[in-house]
Amino acid sequence: MSKEQTTATDNPSISPDYSNSVTGIFLLAALLSSLLVIIGRVDSWDTRYITDFTALLAVSSLIALTDALVLKIFSPFLKSLSTRAGLFTAYLLLIVTTFTIYYILYATVTRHWSFTVSSNRELLSLLQVFTIATVNYVIILKMLLQRAKTNDIKNAFQAANLQALQSRIRPHFMFNSMNSIAGLIRNNPKMAEQALQDLADLIRVLMADARKLVPLMAEIETSKQYLKIEKLRLGDRLGVHWHLKSIPKDCFVPSLILQPLLENAVYHGIEPSFGGGVIDIDMRSDMRRVQILIRNPLPDDGERRHRKGNQIAMDNIKERLIRHFGEAASLSSSRRNDVHLTKIIFPIVANR
């Protein structure tokens, strides 16, 4: 069975997303800083302070936009560092950027403004620039760290929830499989060995990380292994027809979306029927999505039926499909005469 898998969730370590848009926060910080500087200078009201404030806000806004751009450019490098080193490096980058822009503006523009700054003072002293920048950047970087921690907790909760959903597979299959293999050990040890290998592969898939997507072809192979094990127990009573049409090789799906449905078909359709039956798996795709239709016969009215069940497998798969694909995926079931139909639809998603 193919072991190729792809991780849908990022590194679990906390790493702020420096490329996340913080331009609005930078600009808000620039506005508040400009107001505080002007208010601190006011001795008595003078209309020149409006001019000072406008000029100061323009300078602060330019610095804020440049700082946001620097964080975005250096984001891959910052995320490759540890959390503390990344935050400290980001702070140094922002301070250097701020003083560079301040120096360039003061040397090339500020001295040539057509108006004079109130009380003939520079627009911002170096101490003011350093103090304001430090306060602003500490707040912004702390906000990014807090956002990263929140996302980390959210991802961990979602992963645990997915893992719990994926693990809700009926235990009776394990017991039945082991009994079937035990019966083969004396009469057909080679077949018993192969069955044990198939069962080990299924258990490995069952214990895999639920956040990972697997190739659709690997999911088909897993389902075939499951049906091979069931056929050891049911013999000729179980027939399987696969109809695979235009299945994309680079399509990825949540693991174990087929096996539980086939287990339902065996448990509720084939097992209770005296003569058994055939499970049809019809799989086809277009350029955008894949459709899977599973058909299995239902036992006659006079035959003993298993209890209806509480739809755990259906709810499990439906929730995992929605978590990975949103409203583009669906799962439904219906009955037509003496045949049970299960339909899955999901978009074609390549390795991501």
C-alpha positions as CSV (number, residue, x, y, z in Angstrom):
1,M,0.0,0.0,0.0
2,S,1.2,3.5,-0.8
3,K,2.5,5.4,2.2
4,E,2.5,8.8,0.4
5,Q,0.8,11.4,2.5
6,T,0.7,15.1,2.8
7,T,0.4,17.3,5.9
8,A,-2.5,19.7,5.9
9,T,-1.5,21.4,9.1
10,D,1.6,23.4,9.6
11,N,4.4,22.9,12.1
12,P,3.0,22.7,15.6
13,S,5.6,25.0,17.1
14,I,4.5,28.5,17.8
15,S,5.7,30.9,15.1
16,P,4.2,34.3,14.4
17,D,3.0,34.9,10.9
18,Y,5.1,38.0,10.1
19,S,3.6,38.1,6.6
20,N,0.1,38.6,8.1
21,S,-1.3,42.0,7.2
22,V,-0.5,44.3,10.1
23,T,-0.5,47.5,7.9
24,G,-3.7,48.8,9.6
25,I,-2.2,48.4,13.0
26,F,1.0,50.1,12.0
27,L,-1.0,53.0,10.6
28,L,-3.2,53.2,13.7
29,A,0.0,53.3,15.8
30,A,1.4,56.1,13.6
31,L,-1.8,58.1,14.1
32,L,-1.8,57.7,17.9
33,S,1.9,58.5,18.1
34,S,1.5,61.6,16.1
35,L,-1.4,62.8,18.3
36,L,0.6,62.1,21.5
37,V,3.7,64.0,20.3
38,I,1.6,67.0,19.3
39,I,-0.4,67.0,22.5
40,G,2.8,66.8,24.5
41,R,4.1,70.0,22.7
42,V,1.0,72.1,23.1
43,D,1.5,75.0,25.5
44,S,-1.3,77.1,24.1
45,W,-3.4,76.4,21.1
46,D,-1.9,77.5,17.8
47,T,-3.1,76.7,14.3
48,R,0.5,75.8,13.4
49,Y,0.1,72.6,15.4
50,I,-2.4,71.4,12.8
51,T,0.4,71.8,10.2
52,D,2.8,70.0,12.5
53,F,0.4,67.2,13.1
54,T,-0.2,66.7,9.3
55,A,3.5,66.6,8.6
56,L,4.2,64.3,11.5
57,L,1.4,61.9,10.5
58,A,2.7,61.8,6.9
59,V,6.1,60.9,8.1
60,S,4.8,58.3,10.6
61,S,2.5,56.7,7.9
62,L,5.4,56.4,5.5
63,I,7.5,54.7,8.2
64,A,4.5,52.4,9.1
65,L,4.0,51.3,5.5
66,T,7.7,50.6,5.1
67,D,7.8,48.6,8.3
68,A,4.9,46.5,7.2
69,L,6.6,45.8,3.9
70,V,9.9,44.9,5.6
71,L,8.1,42.3,7.9
72,K,6.4,40.8,4.8
73,I,9.7,40.5,2.9
74,F,11.7,39.0,5.7
75,S,8.8,36.7,6.9
76,P,10.3,33.4,5.5
77,F,13.6,34.2,7.3
78,L,12.0,35.2,10.6
79,K,9.7,32.1,10.7
80,S,12.8,29.9,10.2
81,L,14.2,31.2,13.6
82,S,13.0,30.2,17.1
83,T,10.2,32.3,18.5
84,R,12.3,34.5,20.7
85,A,15.0,35.0,18.0
86,G,12.4,35.8,15.4
87,L,10.7,38.4,17.6
88,F,14.0,40.0,18.6
89,T,15.2,40.1,14.9
90,A,11.9,41.5,13.8
91,Y,12.2,44.3,16.4
92,L,15.7,45.1,15.2
93,L,14.6,45.2,11.6
94,L,11.8,47.6,12.4
95,I,14.0,49.9,14.5
96,V,16.6,50.0,11.7
97,T,14.0,50.6,9.1
98,T,12.4,53.4,11.2
99,F,15.7,55.3,11.8
100,T,16.7,54.9,8.1
101,I,13.4,56.3,6.8
102,Y,13.6,59.1,9.5
103,Y,17.1,60.0,8.5
104,I,16.4,60.0,4.8
105,L,13.2,62.1,5.2
106,Y,14.9,64.6,7.5
107,A,18.0,65.0,5.3
108,T,16.1,65.3,2.0
109,V,12.7,66.6,2.7
110,T,12.1,68.0,6.2
111,R,14.7,70.8,5.9
112,H,13.1,72.0,2.7
113,W,9.4,72.2,3.9
114,S,7.9,75.6,3.1
115,F,6.7,76.0,6.7
116,T,8.6,76.0,10.0
117,V,7.9,73.6,12.8
118,S,6.5,75.0,15.9
119,S,9.1,76.6,18.3
120,N,11.7,75.9,15.6
121,R,12.0,72.3,16.9
122,E,12.7,69.3,14.8
123,L,9.6,67.2,14.0
124,L,10.9,64.3,16.0
125,S,14.0,64.0,18.1
126,L,16.0,60.7,18.0
127,L,14.8,59.9,21.6
128,Q,11.2,60.5,20.6
129,V,11.6,58.2,17.6
130,F,13.2,55.5,19.6
131,T,10.6,55.6,22.4
132,I,7.6,55.7,20.2
133,A,8.9,53.0,17.8
134,T,9.8,50.7,20.7
135,V,6.4,51.0,22.4
136,N,4.6,50.5,19.0
137,Y,6.7,47.5,17.9
138,V,6.5,45.7,21.3
139,I,2.7,46.0,21.1
140,I,2.6,44.8,17.5
141,L,5.0,41.9,17.9
142,K,3.2,40.8,21.1
143,M,-0.1,40.9,19.2
144,L,1.5,38.6,16.5
145,L,2.7,36.2,19.1
146,Q,-0.6,36.1,20.8
147,R,-2.3,35.5,17.5
148,A,0.1,32.6,16.7
149,K,-0.6,31.0,20.1
150,T,-4.3,31.3,19.5
151,N,-3.9,29.6,16.1
152,D,-1.7,27.0,17.5
153,I,-4.3,26.1,20.2
154,K,-7.1,26.1,17.5
155,N,-5.0,23.8,15.2
156,A,-4.2,21.4,18.0
157,F,-7.9,21.2,19.0
158,Q,-8.9,20.6,15.4
159,A,-6.3,17.9,15.0
160,A,-7.4,16.2,18.2
161,N,-11.0,16.4,17.0
162,L,-10.1,14.9,13.6
163,Q,-8.1,12.1,15.2
164,A,-11.0,11.3,17.5
165,L,-13.4,11.3,14.6
166,Q,-11.2,9.1,12.5
167,S,-10.7,6.5,15.3
168,R,-14.5,5.8,15.6
169,I,-14.3,2.6,13.5
170,R,-16.3,-0.5,14.7
171,P,-14.1,-2.9,16.8
172,H,-16.1,-6.0,15.6
173,F,-14.1,-5.9,12.3
174,M,-10.9,-6.5,14.2
175,F,-12.3,-9.5,16.1
176,N,-13.8,-11.0,13.0
177,S,-10.6,-10.6,11.1
178,M,-8.5,-12.2,13.8
179,N,-10.9,-15.1,14.0
180,S,-10.7,-15.6,10.2
181,I,-6.9,-15.5,10.2
182,A,-6.8,-17.9,13.1
183,G,-8.8,-20.4,11.1
184,L,-6.4,-20.1,8.2
185,I,-3.1,-20.7,10.1
186,R,-3.2,-24.5,10.0
187,N,-4.9,-25.0,6.6
188,N,-3.3,-22.1,4.6
189,P,-0.4,-20.4,6.4
190,K,0.6,-18.4,3.3
191,M,-2.9,-16.9,3.0
192,A,-2.9,-16.3,6.8
193,E,0.4,-14.4,6.5
194,Q,-0.9,-12.2,3.7
195,A,-4.1,-11.5,5.6
196,L,-2.1,-10.5,8.7
197,Q,0.0,-8.1,6.5
198,D,-3.2,-6.6,5.1
199,L,-4.6,-6.2,8.6
200,A,-1.4,-4.6,9.8
201,D,-1.6,-2.1,6.9
202,L,-5.2,-1.2,7.8
203,I,-4.3,-0.7,11.5
204,R,-1.4,1.6,10.3
205,V,-3.8,3.7,8.3
206,L,-6.3,3.8,11.2
207,M,-3.6,5.1,13.5
208,A,-2.3,7.7,11.0
209,D,-2.4,11.4,11.6
210,A,-6.0,12.5,10.7
211,R,-4.7,15.9,9.6
212,K,-3.0,14.3,6.6
213,L,-4.5,13.7,3.2
214,V,-3.7,10.6,1.3
215,P,-3.8,9.9,-2.5
216,L,-7.2,8.7,-3.7
217,M,-5.5,5.6,-5.2
218,A,-4.0,4.7,-1.8
219,E,-7.4,5.0,-0.3
220,I,-8.8,2.6,-2.9
221,E,-5.9,0.2,-2.2
222,T,-6.8,0.3,1.5
223,S,-10.4,-0.5,0.8
224,K,-9.4,-3.4,-1.4
225,Q,-7.3,-4.8,1.4
226,Y,-10.2,-4.5,3.8
227,L,-12.5,-6.4,1.4
228,K,-9.9,-9.1,0.9
229,I,-9.9,-9.7,4.6
230,E,-13.7,-9.8,4.7
231,K,-13.8,-12.2,1.8
232,L,-11.7,-14.7,3.8
233,R,-14.6,-14.9,6.2
234,L,-17.6,-14.6,3.9
235,G,-16.2,-16.5,0.9
236,D,-18.4,-16.6,-2.2
237,R,-21.1,-14.8,-0.4
238,L,-19.2,-11.5,-0.9
239,G,-18.7,-10.2,-4.4
240,V,-17.1,-6.9,-5.3
241,H,-17.2,-5.0,-8.6
242,W,-15.0,-1.9,-9.0
243,H,-15.8,0.6,-11.7
244,L,-13.0,3.2,-11.9
245,K,-13.3,5.8,-14.6
246,S,-10.9,8.7,-15.2
247,I,-9.6,8.7,-11.6
248,P,-6.9,11.5,-11.3
249,K,-3.7,10.2,-9.9
250,D,-2.9,13.5,-8.1
251,C,-6.2,13.6,-6.2
252,F,-5.9,13.7,-2.4
253,V,-8.6,12.8,0.2
254,P,-9.0,12.3,4.0
255,S,-7.9,8.8,4.9
256,L,-10.6,6.2,5.7
257,I,-13.5,7.7,3.8
258,L,-14.2,4.5,1.8
259,Q,-13.5,1.6,4.2
260,P,-16.1,2.5,6.9
261,L,-18.8,2.8,4.1
262,L,-17.8,-0.6,2.7
263,E,-17.8,-2.0,6.2
264,N,-21.4,-0.7,6.5
265,A,-22.3,-2.4,3.2
266,V,-20.8,-5.7,4.4
267,Y,-22.3,-5.5,7.9
268,H,-25.8,-4.4,7.0
269,G,-26.1,-5.8,3.5
270,I,-24.0,-8.9,2.9
271,E,-23.7,-10.5,6.3
272,P,-27.4,-10.8,7.1
273,S,-28.3,-12.1,3.6
274,F,-28.4,-15.9,3.3
275,G,-27.1,-15.8,-0.3
276,G,-24.7,-12.8,0.2
277,G,-24.5,-10.3,-2.6
278,V,-22.3,-8.0,-4.7
279,I,-21.0,-4.6,-3.6
280,D,-20.6,-2.2,-6.6
281,I,-18.2,0.7,-6.2
282,D,-18.6,3.2,-9.1
283,M,-16.0,5.9,-9.2
284,R,-15.8,8.6,-11.8
285,S,-14.5,12.2,-12.1
286,D,-14.5,15.3,-14.3
287,M,-12.1,18.2,-14.3
288,R,-13.3,19.5,-10.9
289,R,-14.6,16.8,-8.7
290,V,-14.8,13.0,-8.0
291,Q,-18.1,11.2,-7.4
292,I,-18.2,7.8,-5.7
293,L,-21.4,5.7,-5.7
294,I,-21.5,2.5,-3.5
295,R,-24.4,0.0,-4.0
296,N,-25.1,-2.9,-1.8
297,P,-28.1,-5.3,-1.6
298,L,-30.3,-5.3,1.5
299,P,-31.5,-8.5,3.2
300,D,-35.0,-9.8,2.4
301,D,-37.8,-9.1,4.9
302,G,-37.6,-12.7,6.2
303,E,-33.9,-12.6,6.9
304,R,-32.4,-11.5,10.1
305,R,-31.0,-7.9,10.0
306,H,-28.4,-6.3,12.1
307,R,-29.7,-3.4,14.3
308,K,-29.8,-0.2,12.3
309,G,-27.0,1.6,14.1
310,N,-26.5,5.2,15.0
311,Q,-24.9,6.5,11.8
312,I,-21.5,7.0,13.4
313,A,-19.6,6.1,10.2
314,M,-21.7,8.4,8.0
315,D,-21.4,11.3,10.5
316,N,-17.7,10.7,10.9
317,I,-16.9,10.9,7.2
318,K,-19.3,13.8,6.5
319,E,-17.6,15.9,9.2
320,R,-14.1,15.1,8.0
321,L,-15.0,15.9,4.4
322,I,-16.5,19.3,5.5
323,R,-13.5,20.1,7.6
324,H,-11.1,19.5,4.7
325,F,-13.2,20.6,1.7
326,G,-16.0,22.8,3.1
327,E,-19.3,22.9,1.2
328,A,-17.7,21.6,-2.0
329,A,-18.0,18.0,-0.5
330,S,-21.1,16.0,0.3
331,L,-22.1,12.6,1.6
332,S,-25.6,11.2,1.2
333,S,-27.4,7.8,1.3
334,S,-30.7,6.5,0.0
335,R,-32.6,3.3,-0.6
336,R,-33.9,2.2,-4.0
337,N,-36.1,-1.0,-3.8
338,D,-33.8,-3.5,-2.1
339,V,-30.5,-1.7,-2.8
340,H,-28.8,0.8,-0.5
341,L,-27.0,3.7,-2.2
342,T,-24.2,5.8,-0.7
343,K,-22.9,8.8,-2.7
344,I,-19.7,10.8,-2.0
345,I,-18.7,14.0,-3.9
346,F,-15.5,15.9,-3.2
347,P,-13.4,18.4,-5.2
348,I,-10.1,17.3,-6.9
349,V,-7.4,18.6,-4.6
350,A,-3.7,18.0,-5.4
351,N,-0.9,17.6,-2.9
352,R,-0.9,20.7,-0.7
